[in-house]
Amino acid sequence: MTFRLTSSAFENGADIPPVHTCDGSEISPPLSWSGVPDGTKSLALIIEDPDAPDPAAPQRVFTHWVLYNIPAHVIEIGAGASPQHLPAGTLEGLNDWKRPGFGGPCPPIGKHRYFHRLYALDAILPDLGNPAKSELQQAMQAHVVATAELIGTYQRKQ
């Protein structure tokens, strides 16, 4: 079975509904997955926008959510997941607003792509505090068994 990440809110490559953006309630989208590889001990999720600030001239990758140590038996995270509603044991890192939690799409110009990447890891990582994306990536580097990806797009109505 293929490791796969999906959302009931949008299809791969489709527009993210405004409720999950700064133009709506800015709640995290519902995410579910299947085909977690045997031997997976935990999962990590990173949502990022490689088109910041302008897709015509991107200058940086902007991180919207960092989660790790999601238990391997978990198969979904519901919409609007707050720290109290994350699966037990799940830890959060910092987004590029320098805070834990989900920060919804809010592109200043153009249509941006939002990559939702779920990593299957062969380890449970130590508590890293509130790591930035780069710190989490370094900690999980030798432990990635598989990656699943879901891409959504968003452009603000001007």
SEFIPA-387696 format. One line per 3 residues: their letters; for each residue x, y, z of N, C-alpha, C, O. Coordinates in Angstrom, 3 decimals, padded with zeros to 6 digits. Layout:
a = X Y Z X Y Z X Y Z X Y Z ~ ...
end
This chain:
mtf = 000.838 -001.187 000.000 000.000 000.000 000.000 000.887 001.257 000.000 001.872 001.326 000.736 ~ 000.540 002.218 -000.808 001.297 003.459 -000.936 000.985 004.408 000.224 -000.173 004.578 000.605 ~ 002.015 005.013 000.770 001.868 006.020 001.823 001.225 007.248 001.193 001.770 007.828 000.254
rlt = 000.069 007.640 001.709 -000.706 008.697 001.059 -001.292 009.665 002.080 -001.774 009.254 003.135 ~ -001.246 010.955 001.755 -001.802 012.026 002.585 -002.929 012.689 001.820 -002.753 013.059 000.660 ~ -004.102 012.847 002.460 -005.253 013.464 001.814 -005.943 014.427 002.781 -005.656 014.447 003.978
ssa = -006.852 015.216 002.233 -007.696 016.102 003.029 -009.114 016.036 002.474 -009.310 016.003 001.259 ~ -010.094 016.017 003.360 -011.487 016.066 002.912 -011.869 017.495 002.522 -012.957 017.712 001.989 ~ -010.995 018.472 002.776 -011.282 019.875 002.463 -010.875 020.256 001.038 -011.472 021.155 000.446
fen = -009.868 019.585 000.485 -009.407 019.909 -000.876 -008.662 018.722 -001.463 -008.070 017.918 -000.742 ~ -008.704 018.629 -002.775 -007.987 017.588 -003.513 -006.545 018.035 -003.755 -006.231 019.224 -003.690 ~ -005.683 017.070 -004.032 -004.301 017.394 -004.366 -004.272 018.322 -005.583 -004.864 018.011 -006.617
gad = -003.589 019.453 -005.459 -003.461 020.423 -006.542 -004.594 021.430 -006.628 -004.561 022.329 -007.468 ~ -005.601 021.289 -005.765 -006.772 022.170 -005.810 -006.656 023.303 -004.794 -005.743 023.333 -003.968 ~ -007.605 024.230 -004.880 -007.627 025.379 -003.972 -008.002 024.973 -002.553 -008.885 024.144 -002.334
ipp = -007.314 025.572 -001.607 -007.622 025.401 -000.187 -008.805 026.311 000.133 -008.772 027.494 -000.208 ~ -009.849 025.790 000.779 -011.000 026.635 001.116 -010.601 027.799 002.029 -009.752 027.634 002.905 ~ -011.210 028.975 001.829 -010.861 030.157 002.615 -010.945 029.970 004.140 -010.220 030.645 004.871
vht = -011.799 029.084 004.630 -011.916 028.872 006.084 -010.569 028.479 006.704 -010.347 028.701 007.895 ~ -009.675 027.899 005.902 -008.365 027.463 006.400 -007.283 028.522 006.180 -006.097 028.233 006.334 ~ -007.683 029.743 005.821 -006.737 030.809 005.493 -006.978 032.037 006.366 -007.901 032.063 007.180
cdg = -006.137 033.049 006.186 -006.295 034.300 006.932 -007.554 035.055 006.503 -007.980 035.982 007.192 ~ -008.144 034.675 005.392 -009.374 035.314 004.938 -010.612 034.666 005.549 -011.731 035.136 005.340 ~ -010.412 033.597 006.299 -011.507 032.899 006.966 -011.200 032.741 008.445 -010.721 033.676 009.087
sei = -011.472 031.566 008.982 -011.244 031.294 010.409 -009.817 030.866 010.707 -009.429 030.751 011.869 ~ -009.036 030.629 009.663 -007.629 030.217 009.793 -007.479 028.961 010.652 -006.580 028.868 011.488 ~ -008.378 027.997 010.428 -008.266 026.718 011.130 -007.503 025.734 010.244 -007.607 025.772 009.018
spp = -006.751 024.871 010.872 -005.988 023.882 010.111 -006.947 022.964 009.356 -008.036 022.659 009.844 ~ -006.541 022.526 008.172 -007.406 021.630 007.400 -007.399 020.220 008.000 -006.436 019.828 008.659 ~ -008.467 019.467 007.771 -008.448 018.071 008.193 -007.472 017.307 007.300 -007.470 017.473 006.080
lsw = -006.651 016.475 007.916 -005.680 015.669 007.175 -005.819 014.214 007.599 -005.990 013.923 008.783 ~ -005.747 013.315 006.654 -005.756 011.890 006.975 -004.745 011.187 006.091 -004.357 011.703 005.043 ~ -004.321 010.012 006.516 -003.308 009.292 005.768 -003.530 007.799 005.871 -004.222 007.297 006.757
sgv = -002.912 007.115 004.925 -003.005 005.658 004.871 -001.682 005.112 004.352 -000.843 005.852 003.838 ~ -001.513 003.799 004.498 -000.310 003.148 003.987 000.948 003.459 004.763 002.040 003.471 004.195 ~ 000.814 003.714 006.067 002.001 003.995 006.882 002.907 002.755 006.824 002.452 001.648 007.112
pdg = 004.176 002.928 006.457 005.074 001.781 006.301 005.288 001.010 007.608 005.288 001.590 008.694 ~ 005.471 -000.304 007.480 005.824 -001.126 008.638 007.112 -000.582 009.248 007.994 -000.105 008.535 ~ 007.209 -000.658 010.548 008.395 -000.181 011.242 008.354 001.290 011.600 009.273 001.797 012.244
tks = 007.287 001.993 011.186 007.157 003.412 011.531 006.885 003.534 013.022 006.009 002.856 013.558 ~ 007.642 004.404 013.691 007.476 004.621 015.136 006.778 005.947 015.428 006.133 006.097 016.466 ~ 006.909 006.913 014.509 006.250 008.208 014.681 006.149 008.887 013.317 006.751 008.455 012.335
lal = 005.369 009.959 013.294 005.166 010.737 012.075 005.487 012.198 012.355 005.382 012.654 013.493 ~ 005.875 012.926 011.327 006.109 014.365 011.430 005.395 015.032 010.262 005.313 014.470 009.169 ~ 004.881 016.231 010.501 004.170 016.981 009.477 004.771 018.371 009.354 004.982 019.059 010.353
iie = 005.045 018.780 008.117 005.515 020.137 007.841 004.653 020.684 006.710 004.510 020.054 005.663 ~ 004.081 021.870 006.935 003.339 022.565 005.884 004.123 023.824 005.550 004.461 024.613 006.432 ~ 004.409 024.004 004.251 005.219 025.152 003.855 004.829 025.670 002.481 004.248 024.956 001.663
dpd = 005.163 026.927 002.253 004.878 027.648 001.014 006.214 028.023 000.373 006.926 028.877 000.900 ~ 006.567 027.395 -000.761 007.845 027.724 -001.406 007.774 028.947 -002.314 008.761 029.293 -002.963 ~ 006.621 029.603 -002.365 006.414 030.700 -003.304 006.458 032.091 -002.667 006.064 033.071 -003.298
apd = 006.929 032.184 -001.435 006.902 033.460 -000.720 008.019 034.388 -001.185 009.119 033.921 -001.481 ~ 007.763 035.670 -001.255 006.459 036.293 -001.079 005.642 036.362 -002.366 004.431 036.584 -002.323 ~ 006.301 036.174 -003.513 005.645 036.315 -004.812 006.013 035.111 -005.671 007.197 034.870 -005.907
paa = 005.015 034.338 -006.150 005.343 033.161 -006.955 006.138 033.485 -008.221 006.844 032.620 -008.740 ~ 006.035 034.700 -008.718 006.798 035.099 -009.904 008.272 035.315 -009.576 009.126 035.246 -010.460 ~ 008.568 035.577 -008.298 009.950 035.797 -007.854 010.095 035.321 -006.410 010.301 036.134 -005.508
pqr = 009.989 033.999 -006.182 010.066 033.501 -004.804 011.422 033.785 -004.173 012.463 033.692 -004.823 ~ 011.384 034.132 -002.893 012.614 034.462 -002.184 012.885 033.538 -001.009 014.015 033.449 -000.529 ~ 011.832 032.840 -000.538 012.030 031.971 000.607 010.904 030.959 000.699 009.862 031.093 000.058
vft = 011.142 029.946 001.510 010.111 028.957 001.825 009.549 029.348 003.188 010.289 029.459 004.166 ~ 008.237 029.556 003.243 007.589 030.009 004.477 006.897 028.826 005.140 006.087 028.142 004.514 ~ 007.216 028.587 006.407 006.685 027.443 007.154 005.405 027.827 007.887 005.356 028.829 008.601
hwv = 004.359 027.000 007.693 003.045 027.263 008.277 002.706 026.372 009.471 001.903 026.767 010.316 ~ 003.296 025.183 009.561 002.992 024.292 010.692 004.064 023.233 010.784 004.515 022.703 009.769 ~ 004.476 022.924 012.009 005.480 021.900 012.279 004.964 021.027 013.423 004.749 021.507 014.536
lyn = 004.769 019.747 013.135 004.361 018.765 014.143 005.313 017.579 014.081 005.807 017.227 013.010 ~ 005.571 016.962 015.233 006.379 015.747 015.234 005.968 014.855 016.398 005.233 015.266 017.296 ~ 006.464 013.624 016.354 006.101 012.575 017.305 004.603 012.279 017.299 004.030 011.908 018.323
ipa = 003.980 012.448 016.137 002.606 011.981 015.979 002.679 010.457 016.079 003.449 009.840 015.342 ~ 001.903 009.831 016.969 001.994 008.374 017.115 001.713 007.646 015.795 000.845 008.055 015.024 ~ 002.442 006.583 015.550 002.366 005.852 014.288 000.986 005.250 014.028 000.622 005.027 012.874
hvi = 000.214 004.984 015.083 -001.111 004.375 014.885 -002.187 005.404 014.512 -003.280 005.025 014.091 ~ -001.892 006.676 014.659 -002.848 007.741 014.346 -002.987 007.834 012.827 -001.997 007.730 012.103 ~ -004.230 008.034 012.341 -004.462 008.099 010.890 -005.074 009.425 010.442 -005.380 009.599 009.263
eig = -005.257 010.373 011.389 -005.818 011.653 010.976 -005.615 012.723 012.043 -005.408 012.439 013.223 ~ -005.684 013.949 011.580 -005.745 015.118 012.459 -006.932 015.923 011.947 -006.976 016.308 010.779 ~ -007.886 016.172 012.827 -009.106 016.862 012.422 -008.887 018.341 012.147 -007.856 018.915 012.496
aga = -009.881 018.938 011.515 -009.845 020.372 011.216 -009.775 021.168 012.513 -010.359 020.786 013.527 ~ -009.054 022.274 012.463 -008.975 023.156 013.618 -008.214 022.571 014.787 -008.520 022.880 015.939 ~ -007.234 021.738 014.518 -006.483 021.076 015.587 -005.695 022.100 016.409 -004.820 022.796 015.893
spq = -006.023 022.169 017.676 -005.281 023.005 018.615 -004.426 022.068 019.464 -004.608 020.853 019.391 ~ -003.499 022.592 020.267 -002.646 021.707 021.065 -003.451 020.691 021.896 -003.021 019.550 022.065 ~ -004.608 021.105 022.409 -005.429 020.188 023.216 -006.080 019.102 022.366 -006.493 018.069 022.893
hlp = -006.176 019.325 021.053 -006.852 018.376 020.180 -005.901 017.599 019.272 -006.342 016.899 018.360 ~ -004.617 017.720 019.519 -003.649 016.918 018.779 -003.560 015.540 019.439 -003.831 015.407 020.632 ~ -003.185 014.525 018.678 -003.034 013.194 019.278 -002.042 013.218 020.443 -001.036 013.927 020.393
agt = -002.325 012.451 021.474 -001.459 012.391 022.657 -000.024 012.075 022.244 000.210 011.157 021.457 ~ 000.922 012.823 022.766 002.335 012.623 022.468 002.853 013.508 021.350 004.065 013.657 021.194 ~ 001.955 014.102 020.566 002.366 014.964 019.459 002.973 016.255 019.997 002.443 016.858 020.930
leg = 004.075 016.669 019.409 004.750 017.900 019.812 004.744 018.876 018.639 004.704 018.470 017.478 ~ 004.784 020.174 018.960 004.763 021.210 017.930 006.079 021.957 017.875 006.745 022.168 018.888 ~ 006.431 022.346 016.673 007.554 023.230 016.463 007.035 024.623 016.174 005.842 024.893 016.310
lnd = 007.933 025.502 015.775 007.568 026.880 015.480 007.350 027.076 013.983 008.103 026.563 013.155 ~ 006.304 027.828 013.656 006.105 028.224 012.263 006.942 029.487 012.014 007.669 029.927 012.905 ~ 006.850 030.055 010.847 007.672 031.233 010.554 007.118 032.531 011.124 007.676 033.601 010.881
wkr = 006.019 032.449 011.885 005.561 033.573 012.696 006.197 033.477 014.081 005.893 034.267 014.975 ~ 007.089 032.489 014.243 007.823 032.252 015.501 006.892 031.831 016.638 007.118 032.175 017.798 ~ 005.831 031.073 016.287 004.928 030.549 017.308 004.516 029.135 016.936 004.503 028.782 015.757
pgf = 004.177 028.319 017.938 003.663 026.993 017.615 002.244 027.113 017.059 001.590 028.145 017.209 ~ 001.791 026.061 016.429 000.433 026.040 015.906 000.392 026.280 014.413 001.405 026.560 013.773 ~ -000.813 026.161 013.879 -001.054 026.335 012.454 -001.226 027.807 012.139 -001.938 028.523 012.843
ggp = -000.578 028.253 011.088 -000.780 029.584 010.538 -001.258 029.404 009.110 -000.546 028.839 008.281 ~ -002.436 029.872 008.824 -003.047 029.630 007.523 -002.440 030.430 006.392 -001.766 031.435 006.617 ~ -002.684 029.974 005.172 -002.223 030.703 003.997 -002.731 032.148 003.991 -003.889 032.416 004.312
cpp = -001.843 033.066 003.620 -002.184 034.488 003.552 -001.226 035.157 002.562 -000.505 036.087 002.923 ~ -001.222 034.681 001.314 -000.222 035.182 000.368 -000.442 036.651 000.014 -001.571 037.061 -000.256 ~ 000.629 037.445 000.013 000.485 038.863 -000.285 000.185 039.146 -001.757 -000.420 040.163 -002.095
igk = 000.620 038.224 -002.630 000.408 038.426 -004.072 000.429 037.067 -004.766 001.218 036.193 -004.407 ~ -000.431 036.894 -005.748 -000.405 035.701 -006.587 -000.944 034.447 -005.937 -001.347 034.436 -004.774 ~ -000.936 033.392 -006.731 -001.405 032.080 -006.287 -000.212 031.272 -005.780 000.742 031.019 -006.515
hry = -000.283 030.875 -004.512 000.803 030.142 -003.873 000.449 028.670 -003.738 -000.722 028.290 -003.700 ~ 001.495 027.852 -003.666 001.347 026.422 -003.420 001.703 026.138 -001.961 002.650 026.708 -001.418 ~ 000.934 025.255 -001.344 001.161 024.887 000.045 001.402 023.389 000.100 000.496 022.587 -000.129
fhr = 002.640 023.026 000.408 003.048 021.625 000.455 002.822 021.096 001.869 003.386 021.613 002.833 ~ 002.001 020.072 001.981 001.745 019.371 003.235 002.534 018.071 003.126 002.188 017.204 002.322 ~ 003.580 017.926 003.917 004.421 016.729 003.838 004.362 015.982 005.164 004.589 016.543 006.236
lya = 004.051 014.701 005.047 003.992 013.820 006.208 005.144 012.831 006.092 005.297 012.154 005.075 ~ 005.940 012.757 007.130 007.112 011.895 007.144 006.882 010.724 008.093 006.484 010.921 009.241 ~ 007.129 009.509 007.619 007.121 008.320 008.461 008.547 008.136 008.978 009.496 008.086 008.196
lda = 008.688 008.036 010.289 010.014 007.937 010.908 010.173 006.601 011.621 009.203 006.041 012.132 ~ 011.400 006.096 011.650 011.677 004.835 012.338 012.094 005.055 013.790 012.712 004.187 014.406 ~ 011.752 006.226 014.330 012.123 006.574 015.710 011.097 007.547 016.282 010.389 008.239 015.550
ilp = 011.041 007.578 017.596 010.335 008.643 018.298 011.432 009.634 018.672 012.404 009.270 019.334 ~ 011.276 010.865 018.254 012.324 011.863 018.473 012.293 012.375 019.909 011.238 012.365 020.545 ~ 013.437 012.822 020.429 013.430 013.445 021.755 012.651 014.756 021.693 012.443 015.314 020.615
dlg = 012.228 015.235 022.842 011.551 016.530 022.902 012.570 017.594 022.505 013.575 017.789 023.188 ~ 012.304 018.267 021.413 013.225 019.274 020.870 012.854 020.684 021.317 013.397 021.663 020.805 ~ 011.928 020.790 022.273 011.421 022.107 022.648 010.444 022.533 021.575 009.584 021.742 021.187
npa = 010.545 023.716 021.096 009.728 024.190 019.971 010.669 024.427 018.793 011.051 025.567 018.526 ~ 011.048 023.353 018.080 012.043 023.511 017.026 011.501 024.251 015.810 010.318 024.156 015.483 ~ 012.365 024.970 015.163 012.069 025.498 013.831 012.104 024.322 012.868 012.620 023.256 013.203
kse = 011.563 024.509 011.685 011.535 023.447 010.677 012.923 022.861 010.450 013.072 021.640 010.390 ~ 013.931 023.703 010.324 015.281 023.218 010.027 015.816 022.324 011.145 016.514 021.346 010.876 ~ 015.495 022.652 012.390 015.941 021.820 013.521 015.253 020.465 013.505 015.880 019.440 013.773
lqq = 013.958 020.461 013.189 013.245 019.189 013.095 013.808 018.365 011.942 014.045 017.167 012.100 ~ 014.022 018.982 010.801 014.559 018.257 009.650 015.907 017.630 009.980 016.184 016.502 009.571 ~ 016.734 018.344 010.706 018.040 017.802 011.093 017.862 016.610 012.029 018.551 015.601 011.878
amq = 016.944 016.713 012.996 016.734 015.635 013.960 016.161 014.375 013.308 016.461 013.264 013.745 ~ 015.348 014.537 012.279 014.712 013.366 011.677 015.461 012.851 010.445 015.068 011.837 009.869 ~ 016.515 013.524 010.041 017.230 013.242 008.801 017.533 011.754 008.590 017.236 011.226 007.519
ahv = 018.097 011.084 009.547 018.490 009.681 009.374 017.338 008.710 009.674 017.532 007.494 009.664 ~ 016.149 009.245 009.939 015.039 008.391 010.375 013.854 008.343 009.414 012.873 007.653 009.693 ~ 013.918 009.054 008.297 012.785 009.105 007.370 012.693 007.784 006.592 013.623 007.392 005.888
vat = 011.544 007.113 006.741 011.279 005.857 006.055 010.524 006.123 004.755 010.779 005.481 003.736 ~ 009.583 007.085 004.802 008.768 007.421 003.630 008.190 008.819 003.807 008.112 009.339 004.920 ~ 007.786 009.418 002.690 007.171 010.745 002.707 005.913 010.716 001.851 005.905 010.159 000.753
ael = 004.846 011.326 002.372 003.608 011.504 001.618 003.390 013.007 001.460 003.744 013.785 002.345 ~ 002.812 013.410 000.340 002.684 014.841 000.054 001.308 015.176 -000.494 000.739 014.437 -001.297 ~ 000.793 016.298 -000.046 -000.471 016.856 -000.523 -000.222 018.331 -000.797 000.307 019.042 000.057
igt = -000.600 018.796 -001.984 -000.388 020.198 -002.342 -001.735 020.882 -002.520 -002.605 020.394 -003.241 ~ -001.893 022.015 -001.852 -003.061 022.865 -002.042 -002.591 024.220 -002.522 -001.426 024.575 -002.343 ~ -003.485 024.978 -003.131 -003.129 026.314 -003.609 -004.075 027.339 -002.999 -005.179 027.010 -002.566
yqr = -003.618 028.586 -002.976 -004.482 029.653 -002.499 -004.038 030.986 -003.076 -002.846 031.283 -003.165 ~ -005.025 031.782 -003.466 -004.795 033.155 -003.914 -005.883 034.003 -003.275 -007.066 033.677 -003.366 ~ -005.485 035.078 -002.637 -006.447 035.965 -001.986 -007.258 036.721 -003.019 -006.754 037.068 -004.087
kq = -008.505 036.969 -002.698 -009.360 037.785 -003.561 -008.981 039.236 -003.330 -008.995 039.707 -002.193 ~ -008.646 039.940 -004.383 -008.207 041.347 -004.230 -009.360 042.302 -004.320 -009.168 043.513 -004.213
end
